[in-house]
Amino acid sequence: MCKVLTSQSPLHFRKASRSMRIAGHSTTVRLEEAFWQVLDEMALREGLSTSRLISVLYEEALERHGAAPNFASLLRTVCLLYRGMIPPEG
């Protein structure tokens, strides 16, 4: 097999929850540590806190799609897009 899992630290797969305010509501977002690392990196690059970055992404999702029913999945996809792991649409 490809040995992708055996070459990684188990810490990347550990889920972690972070509490924050999104659109004026207190909520908790639960993601794997690997995704939190990417979101922290994105926030630092943008000069924002991670909570603020996530709020901005939520606002963008609402603006574009009118809803964000599975926000954790949206955040995971954003991380993949940020890292260039999903090709841009043509």
N, C-alpha and C positions, 0 to 999 in steps of 0.2 A: 504494500500500500504506500501511500504518499508520505507518511510519517509527519504530517503537519502538526498533529496534536502532541506527539511525543517530543517534538522539538521546542515546545512552548512551556513557559511557566504556568502552573495551574492558577496562579494569581490573576492572569489575564481573563480567565473564565469566571472568576468569582463575581457574583452579583453584589452591587452596592446601591443603596438608596440615598438620595439627596433630597432634602426638603427645600422648597423655594416657592416664590410667588410668581404665578404666571397669569397675566390678564387680571390682576387684582385678587386672585384666589390662591390660597395656600394649597400646595400639592406636594406629592412625593414622586420623584422619577426614579425608577429602578432599571439599571443597566449593568452590563458586565464592565469590569474595570478597564478593559481594553478600550471600550467606547468612551468612558469617562476621560481617559488619557487623551484621546483625540479631541474631545470637546474642550478640555482644559487648554490644549495646544491652540485650537482655533480661537478661543476666547482671548488668550494672551496675544495672539497675532492681531486680533481686531481691537485690542485695548479695552476689552470688556471683562466683567466678571463672567464666570461660566453661567451663573443664574441669568444674567442679563442677555447673554448670547442665546440661551435657550428660550427666553421670552421673545426675542427678536425672531427666532426661527418659528415659534408658535404663531406670531403675528403674520409672518410671511405665508405660512400654511393656510391660515384663515383667509388672507387676502387672495391667495391663488386658488384655493379649493373650497373655501367656505366652511371647512371643518378640518379637524385633525383627530379622527376617531381612534387611531392607534399611534399615539404620539411617540411612544418608545421605538416603534418600528421606523417611524419617520426619522428619528434622531440617529438610529443605526445606519440608515441609508445615507443620510447627510454625511456621516463619518466616512463611509465608503466613497462617496463622491469627492469629498475633500481630499482623501488620500489618492484619488485617481484610479480607484479600483473598478469604477463603472465608467465606460466610455460615454462622452457627451452625445446627446441625441443629434442626429445629422440634419 
